[in-house]
């Protein structure tokens, strides 16, 4: 699995997940429970992961829609 997006903004993660789903790419969000434990401070980011085979296309999809993917 490869990280393609890291953010403390849950709406960015949801938007990216919806974009990828629309392209047929399965994404998995890590650190959801950890970020919930810290409350609403917003210091712990969530990570959006995809399979290695989908990483290149996923980064292109995010970049084309104004989201800066992780390197």
N, C-alpha and C positions, 0 to 999 in steps of 0.2 A: 504494500500500500504506500502511496505517496501523499504527502500533505500538499494541497493546492491552495488553501486559503486559511489564514489565521486572523481572527477578529474577536474583539470584545463586544461587538454589536450583533445581537441575535438576528436583527432584520437583514443584515448583510449575508449572514450564514444561510438564512432561510431563502433569500433571493438567489444566492448562488446554487443552493440545492435544487431549487425549482428550475433554474436554467439548465442545469446538468440533467435533471430528470427529463426535461423536454427534449434533450438530445439523446436520450436512451443510456445515459451514464449513471451508474449507481454510485451514490456518495454516502459516506458514513461520517457522522459528527462525533468527534472525541472531546472529552473534558466537559461534557454537559453538566454532569453531577458536581464536578469540582467547582465550576463557575457558579452554580446555584448555591453551594455552601458558603461562598464568600459574600452572599447577599447581593445588594444592588450597587456595590462599589464599582464593579466593572473593571477589575484589575487582572483577572485571569481569563485569557483568551480561549476560545473554542477553536478546534482545528477541523477542517473539512478534508477528508481523505477520499481518494479514489484508487482503484486498482492500477498497478503499474502500467498496464496496457492502455489505459484511458487517460493517463496523465497529460500527455501532449495536447490531445483534443480538448480536454477539460480546461487547460490553461488558455487555449485559444478562445474558447467559448466565453470564459470569464473576462478576458481582456477585451473582446469585441463588445461586451456589454458594460464596460466602464468599471470593472472590478479589477484591482491589481492582484494577480495571483502570486503565491509564494514562489520563490525561485526553486 
